[in-house]
Amino acid sequence: MSSVFGRSLSFPLRVGADGRLVWSEGEDNIRESIAVILKTEPNERIALADFGAGLSRFLFEPNNAATHARIEDAITRSLATVTYRLVATGGRERISVSVSLGSL
């Protein structure tokens, strides 16, 4: 029985012991998909200018409350409302996410 969460190539792309590409499904697939969104820079994808949180731009920023607020905003904007269609059932679903980084 297939997972209602779907199946896709793993991220990052990797090769299994059998020499084939590794597939991802279920909760791992969801986690990997969220990682793709968080690691993608805005304007990186053609025709999807608003896709991605662009978290790499914060790599050398100071570890302070102002940077935390900007990171929180980037994550919230990129994951605020995710809409998807389940492959197995064709049903449309929506998830709302709220992220709080807290204080130093």
Secondary structure, DSSP 8 states (H G I E B T S, - for coil): ---TT-EEE-SS--B-TTSSB-EEEHHHHHHHHHHHHHHS-TT-STT-TT----GGGGTTS-SSHHHHHHHHHHHHHHHSEEEEE-TTT--EEEEE--------
